Amino acid sequence: MAGSPYVRRVLLVNALIFAVLAAAVALAYYGYSYTSEVSSSERELAVLQELADDKVLDIESRIESSDNKLLAGVQLEPMSDLRELVKTTGVAMTSVFVLDDHLALVPDGSVSTRLGKPGIEFRDKFLARIVPKLPLARQPVGKRGHVYGTWDGRPYLFSFMKRVSGDKTFYVVIEDDLIHMVNSVFPQFFSVSASSKRLYQVRDETGALRYGAPFGDTAGEPVQETRFVSTVDGWVLRVTQKDMTAPELDRRKLIDSLLIGVAVTVIVAGLTFLGLTIRRERRLNELKSEFISNVSHELKTPLSIISMFGEMLAEGRTKSPEQAHEYAEIIWRESVRLGRLIDNVLDFAKIERGMGVYEFAEADLGEVIDRAVELSARRVAAADMAFEADIAPDLPVMQLDANAFTLAVLNLIDNAIKYAAAGKRIALAMRRDGDRVELTVRDWGPGIGPEEHDRIFERFYRARAIRLAPIRGSGIGLALVHHIARAHGGDASVTSAPGQGATFHLSLPVVEP
């Protein structure tokens, strides 16, 4: 039966295992995806670094090539036409100076894009303040050198070469045009179109932006840097991937994050629940072992009594017919007790397996209660207990399983006989209250603590006070009462306090035929 606790428990555990496995697979997938993204990011970083290195190398190679053509092309005797040489070599310069071995300007040894007074002022400044800072004398012959620096708050790039003509040494110095580099050279290498997948910017030695746009829209994207080494020392080319993320991808990332959180929650909750389930099953196995031991004892006791008195009757070891009748009555009473215990065990086993155990039919509730009271009368008398039965005369004929309900009443009475014998009294009452009927069985035994009121209806559970006493029991009688009540659409409960006895309630809805 799909609705049984055992089947529901098995289905729940299987569903939980499947959910944990599914969550683990999802996490594995996201882990693989993350690893792939990390690998892709590492490859992208390598590509960006290689791209930045190539860009800087190409720019500096172009500048060095044109500078070398001019530096090596200047002739001292006769003095070259510097302006014409600048045109033919394509050097992007602001000034060119030719100095003798005493670092003095040779005749006709200068050309500049600065005209008039600014050109003269810069020439004087160059000879007086800048030339002493240039390592001209130490420069190897025929090798280009450079110095990038700041004078009077302005940056300058100077390229120079030491030359020898006959027995004369002279120096050629180029003031490279930084404005041309930024405005003409950089745009040729760094695309700024909307379709470009990458963004470029060049920053100087102070961190000031010299070319390109800020990377404000690329937060989180990797940035690779390459320094200029043979021209503008300290300047850095920075390259990053343009953020091409669409809103759909943002939503996907959000959904993925939520799914990962759900998967982790499912795994943690599932493992916690499975741990609690394993602990509960372990406890149930312990209770089952105790149950088997108790049931074995419960079966052994009436069987021993039946065997002993049956043997005495069979061998004629009786002193009178009255004694033989007494032995026969003991055998009958113990056989009824044994049959009831076996019925409990068999019904409980059917319930555990989820099998249907109830057969509903029309039954007179008053007659069912009277039958249960009659069946338990001898056991009550044997326990030397007073029994009071108050059964209302207006009990209805209703749909119920008469045998199961009889078993429930017998179990409640037997429970009072077994565990409340010291109270010497049992009171049973059956009343109708509107559309419900309620059976109460009261004893004057040791009572039950409030914390155990719900647990005593669990299978195999026995109250703490009973476990400490030398009273054996199977631990399934009240569980059957509760199951029978629920199967009839009702409920079972207890009202009790330690030292004040206990009153068991079995309430059912009236289902008339």
PyMOL commands that set and color helices and strands:
alter all, ss='L'
color gray80, all
select helices_A, chain A and resi 5-73+82-89+117-133+178-189+247-314+321-353+365-382+402-419+421-423+450-452+455-457+464-467+477-487
alter helices_A, ss='H'
color red, helices_A
select strands_A, chain A and resi 93-99+105-112+144-151+154-165+168-176+198-203+209-212+223-227+236-241+361-364+386-391+397-400+425-433+436-443+491-496+502-509
alter strands_A, ss='S'
color yellow, strands_A
deselect
rebuild
show_as cartoon
